[in-house]
Each structure stands twice: as structure tokens, then as C-alpha cells.
Amino acid sequence: MRPSSSRGTDDVTPVPSRLDHAPTRIVSSRTTLVQHLRDIWTYRELLRGLVRKELQVKYKNSVVGVGWSMVNPAMTLAVFYFVFQIVLKNGIPYFAIYLMCGLLVWNLFSTALPSATGAVVGNAAIVKKVAFPREILALASVGASLQFFFYQVVVMLLALVVFRFVPSFSYMPLLVPALLTLLMFTAALGVFLAAMNVYFRDIQHLLEVVMTAWFWATPIVYTYRNIADRLGAQAWVFRLNPITPIVLSFQRALYAKISPPSTTGSGPVAILPAHAGRLWYLAQLLGVMGGSVLLFLGAVAVFARVEGNFAEEL
């Protein structure tokens, strides 16, 4: 029996089944990409409801509740600060502030992407029974992670007060495009991987390994200049990591120090790009945003192509 598509007219393409040697069929919608985007917008109230559900389920029967969203980054901050500032003495002044700038970005990304990847498989019961834009399941995971991000911003503000640290107010407007770029990139990857994970369950496990390597490929614990100065004219290769320009923008706005004196007395510490102004940071963000928009459109198109067989695969 042919599974029904949630939207549009069916287009059947035979492919070999990995479960047996009988042909199975991928049912794809003939509705346009624009129509799929309109469907997502039409179901925006459902998206909000799913975000609220994820928040409620995560801390159900918890005494501290959403407070755990602030305790976790605070503990991570304390551990990294002790290791790299006290034990290893990396020489970066106000290392806790510097570290938190990167962790704000990374925690949102590393929480949202794995959750979005498993969103369709994790909600198999409603996917098989209810017709709605299934992309919303992945987007809801990103939306829930955004809520946790704002709780962690509170930890950042408290750290600024405790250390009496003044950020760069002239660069603070960069935080808006930086956050939007991060959300678009995460949503694009999340929608694509959510669809692929239905057919290839190893993706969710592989992602755990990739995320570990990705963290250390991003200048969060170490400084951007530590790598870029060694690469010289090829430093642009380091910025091909889409998360790097976003982290740099947060660091420039909140940490604000480019080459401060080392706490070990060994001279200045090269941290951020030396001659980069606001337009340079904005250009880096726009480049990632442009690529993320294209990736999101492609992800929705792929999702629409393969979602017809979700009920059978799940």
C-alpha cells in the first residue's frame, strides 16, 4: 500500500529497500518550495506550542526547573576557568568573560542541532497520524534552545557585573545579526539532518563525534589569532567554519579586547583580528547568513522530497 503524502500530489520513484529486496517507494510532493515555506508560516502557532512543550517536558517534576539552564553553563564556566586560567595559566585576562562569549554561541548550536536531528524520529507517533509540515519538529528544537540561550545570557550578565567588566557598546549591534545567522544556520542543518536521520539512523550517533571535533575547531577555549597568525594570508580558511565568525562577533562585542596584556607578564595576548572594524565583522556574518539561507531552502526542498515515506520508515 502506498503511503500518503501530507501535502500535494504524489510522485512515486522506485528505490531498493534496505529491509528486503522488494521495491519500496519514495513519495514526494509536487507542491513548490514556496508552498512548503507558506505551510511552515501557516503552522507557526503549532511551532510555538511545540516549543512550549519541549520546555515543559525538559524540566517536568524538577524542583529547580529552568534554573538548570543557568546552573549548567555556570558550572562549565567555572571548570574551564579553573583549568585554563589557574592550572594551565593561558595568560588571557578575564578569561571567564572570554570563554562565556564563545559558550553562549556554542551551547545554543550544540543543544539545538542534535535535538533537531532526532526530532522526527522522536515524534514518530504524531508523524504517522497527523498531517502537518514536519519541518516544524526540527524548528521547534531550535526554538527551545533559543529559550535556554536567553537564560544563559543572564549568567553572562551576572559575570560582567561580578568582574566589573565593560563590553564594547559600539559593537553590541553586531549581536543581532550574529544571533540571527546562528539560528538560520542551525535551522538549515537541523531540517536537513532530521530528514536524513529517518533513513540513516547512524547520523545522530555520528553527529556526537562531529560536534566534539567542531567545538575544538572553533576559537572558544583558545584565541582566533593563535591560529590565524600562523596561517597568515590563508587565515580565511579558518573562517570557513561557519560558527567562527559568529563567535568572533560575540567576542568583539562582549569581550572587546583585541591584544590585552597577558596575566603572566609575557607580553600582549593576540586574541581578535587586529585591524577589523564593524564592517569586517558584518561582512563575515552576511557571508554565513547568505550561505545559511541557501542551505535552508535546499534543506526544505530535500525534506519535501523524502517526507512522503516517513510513516513507512518510522
VOGU-3710 file (C-alpha; in Angstrom, 3 decimals, decimal comma):
1> mrpsssrgtd> 0,000/0,000/0,000  1,379/3,380/-0,931  1,891/5,802/1,987  0,127/9,102/1,617  1,888/12,442/1,475  0,887/15,172/3,877  0,868/17,815/1,152  0,256/17,937/-2,585  0,102/15,259/-5,271  2,238/12,140/-5,096
11> dvtpvpsrld> 5,179/11,443/-7,382  6,443/7,881/-6,977  10,087/6,923/-7,586  11,168/3,248/-7,123  14,249/2,682/-4,974  15,656/-0,555/-3,483  14,654/-1,293/0,109  17,312/-1,992/2,686  14,834/-4,154/4,660  14,074/-6,592/1,850
21> haptrivssr> 14,600/-6,817/-1,864  11,081/-5,780/-2,795  10,786/-2,261/-4,200  9,702/0,477/-1,864  8,677/3,958/-2,966  9,689/7,444/-2,009  6,596/9,610/-2,181  7,372/13,239/-2,869  5,138/16,273/-3,019  4,730/18,259/-6,189
31> ttlvqhlrdi> 3,930/21,403/-4,251  6,509/24,128/-4,736  9,196/25,182/-2,300  7,303/28,437/-1,786  4,203/26,467/-0,783  6,199/24,491/1,756  7,521/27,722/3,255  3,974/29,081/3,380  2,844/25,924/5,177  5,524/26,422/7,816
41> wtyrellrgl> 4,363/30,016/8,327  0,703/28,938/8,455  1,518/26,473/11,257  3,537/28,981/13,288  1,142/28,624/16,237  1,872/24,906/16,267  5,563/25,770/16,273  5,114/27,953/19,354  3,133/25,199/21,053  5,843/22,612/20,367
51> vrkelqvkyk> 8,497/24,959/21,756  6,488/25,366/24,958  6,026/21,596/25,152  9,759/20,960/24,874  10,439/23,435/27,664  7,813/21,861/29,917  8,907/18,276/29,248  12,606/19,011/29,791  12,124/20,225/33,348  8,985/18,312/34,295
61> nsvvgvgwsm> 8,927/17,427/38,025  12,176/19,346/38,546  12,438/21,496/41,667  14,936/23,950/40,174  13,230/23,936/36,760  14,687/26,300/34,185  17,315/27,234/36,742  19,278/24,231/35,480  19,729/26,135/32,208  21,793/28,647/34,163
71> vnpamtlavf> 23,489/26,217/36,541  24,952/24,118/33,716  26,783/26,949/31,868  27,879/28,447/35,173  29,460/25,136/36,215  31,085/24,709/32,791  32,439/28,233/33,047  33,886/27,551/36,499  35,585/24,315/35,405  37,132/25,790/32,239
81> yfvfqivlkn> 38,215/28,876/34,137  39,975/26,776/36,788  41,699/24,551/34,220  42,848/27,197/31,740  43,315/30,217/33,994  44,570/28,689/37,249  46,183/25,381/36,274  47,428/25,918/32,703  47,742/29,728/33,001  46,927/30,623/29,390
91> gipyfaiylm> 47,522/34,307/30,149  44,190/35,596/28,763  42,885/38,325/31,094  39,280/37,959/32,240  39,265/34,500/30,716  35,848/33,727/32,206  34,286/36,526/30,136  36,164/35,490/27,007  35,113/31,875/27,432  31,470/32,707/28,091
101> cgllvwnlfs> 31,252/34,684/24,840  32,034/31,552/22,872  29,989/29,232/25,063  26,858/31,322/24,528  27,081/30,584/20,826  28,238/27,003/21,145  25,691/25,936/23,752  22,833/27,137/21,551  24,255/25,384/18,494  25,271/22,141/20,226
111> talpsatgav> 21,919/21,848/22,025  19,706/22,671/19,054  21,354/20,643/16,289  21,336/17,156/17,888  17,826/17,767/19,200  16,588/18,853/15,755  18,298/15,863/14,118  16,301/13,417/16,239  13,067/15,418/16,196  11,186/13,477/13,514
121> vgnaaivkkv> 12,239/10,038/14,792  11,485/11,094/18,370  7,964/12,185/17,415  7,155/9,148/15,252  3,709/8,726/16,809  2,358/12,077/15,645  4,261/11,987/12,345  2,384/8,818/11,372  -1,037/10,088/12,426  -1,242/13,841/11,864
131> afpreilala> -0,714/15,840/8,670  1,328/18,988/9,230  4,665/20,425/7,990  7,070/18,015/9,695  9,917/20,527/9,364  8,299/22,278/12,318  9,516/19,492/14,613  13,146/20,370/13,858  12,448/24,097/14,051  10,796/23,649/17,447
141> svgaslqfff> 14,029/22,149/18,782  15,895/25,249/17,632  13,255/27,475/19,217  13,501/25,668/22,557  17,298/26,006/22,517  16,882/29,729/21,869  14,886/29,988/25,095  17,711/28,294/27,005  20,144/30,701/25,316  18,398/33,664/26,897
151> yqvvvmllal> 18,634/32,035/30,322  22,383/31,677/29,769  22,598/35,337/28,787  21,563/36,054/32,381  24,676/34,152/33,540  26,768/36,264/31,170  25,314/39,500/32,528  25,994/38,367/36,087  29,601/37,581/35,138  30,014/41,065/33,660
161> vvfrfvpsfs> 28,740/42,574/36,902  30,869/40,350/39,147  34,070/41,070/37,216  33,083/44,747/36,684  33,760/44,229/33,012  32,669/46,787/30,403  31,828/45,406/26,922  32,209/47,330/23,665  28,895/49,148/23,307  29,732/50,355/19,789
171> ympllvpall> 29,958/46,707/18,639  26,880/45,493/20,532  24,584/45,886/17,464  26,577/43,041/15,866  24,942/40,638/18,308  21,610/40,850/16,472  22,824/39,706/13,019  25,172/37,232/14,710  22,302/35,570/16,589  20,045/35,553/13,513
181> tllmftaalg> 22,838/33,998/11,462  23,367/31,305/14,084  19,646/30,483/14,158  19,404/30,297/10,359  22,460/28,072/10,032  21,304/25,778/12,836  17,762/25,560/11,454  19,062/24,734/7,969  21,304/21,923/9,189  18,636/20,713/11,616
191> vflaamnvyf> 15,904/20,376/8,974  18,232/18,539/6,593  19,626/16,148/9,207  16,159/15,493/10,667  15,035/14,158/7,276  18,200/12,132/6,691  18,076/10,645/10,189  14,771/8,952/9,382  16,512/6,833/6,733  20,030/6,652/8,175
201> rdiqhllevv> 19,860/6,377/11,972  23,643/6,417/12,314  23,580/10,151/11,579  22,511/11,007/15,107  25,390/8,996/16,582  27,922/10,316/14,064  26,842/13,856/14,914  28,013/13,402/18,511  31,541/12,735/17,265  31,427/15,577/14,750
211> mtawfwatpi> 30,242/18,060/17,371  33,217/17,270/19,602  35,663/17,942/16,758  33,674/21,035/15,712  33,981/22,526/19,189  37,775/22,353/19,116  37,816/23,716/15,557  36,144/26,895/16,863  38,092/29,613/18,765  36,310/29,305/22,105
221> vytyrniadr> 38,890/27,950/24,539  41,862/29,259/22,528  42,120/32,557/20,619  41,411/33,207/16,959  44,790/34,895/16,467  46,564/31,840/17,832  45,649/30,045/14,594  45,110/32,909/12,152  48,571/34,430/12,704  50,165/31,093/11,870
231> lgaqawvfrl> 48,112/30,752/8,706  48,982/34,278/7,556  47,339/35,081/4,214  45,457/31,780/4,406  43,608/32,767/7,595  40,369/32,876/5,597  40,454/29,057/5,602  39,959/29,115/9,382  36,864/31,270/8,923  35,261/28,697/6,616
241> npitpivlsf> 33,926/27,206/9,832  30,506/28,970/9,858  30,466/29,182/13,660  33,792/31,055/13,824  32,546/34,461/12,505  29,579/34,243/14,872  31,807/33,520/17,878  34,202/36,319/16,846  31,302/38,795/16,710  30,183/37,857/20,228
251> qralyakisp> 33,761/38,112/21,474  34,296/41,521/19,853  31,096/42,937/21,301  31,219/41,430/24,802  34,897/40,741/25,495  36,107/43,689/23,375  39,838/43,196/23,985  41,995/42,701/20,870  45,533/42,327/22,290  45,414/42,819/26,077
261> psttgsgpva> 48,459/42,411/28,369  48,996/38,816/29,471  48,237/37,912/33,079  51,542/36,009/33,161  53,596/39,090/32,275  54,830/37,609/28,993  53,622/40,470/26,788  50,307/41,102/24,996  47,985/38,229/24,089  46,816/38,308/20,460
271> ilpahagrlw> 43,110/37,468/20,613  40,921/39,118/17,955  41,673/40,383/14,407  43,904/43,441/14,797  42,534/45,758/12,119  38,959/44,556/11,752  36,175/47,100/12,152  32,417/46,711/12,379  32,038/46,345/8,604  34,520/43,466/8,556
281> ylaqllgvmg> 32,553/41,552/11,175  29,283/42,358/9,446  30,637/41,164/6,099  31,698/37,856/7,675  28,234/37,405/9,175  26,449/38,269/5,935  28,535/35,688/4,112  27,471/32,974/6,558  23,872/34,214/6,516  23,711/34,084/2,728
291> gsvllflgav> 25,038/30,536/2,687  22,666/29,560/5,506  19,606/30,873/3,655  20,539/28,851/0,573  21,185/25,824/2,778  17,803/26,243/4,464  15,961/26,427/1,153  17,810/23,343/-0,033  17,060/21,553/3,244  13,326/22,272/2,945
301> avfarvegnf> 13,388/21,054/-0,664  15,115/17,807/0,352  12,754/17,383/3,289  9,747/17,805/0,984  11,224/15,247/-1,403  11,679/12,461/1,163  8,989/13,079/3,797  6,336/11,045/1,989  7,905/7,797/3,180  8,396/8,856/6,797
311> aeel> 5,412/6,893/8,103  6,674/3,683/6,494  10,262/4,169/7,707  9,210/5,034/11,252
//
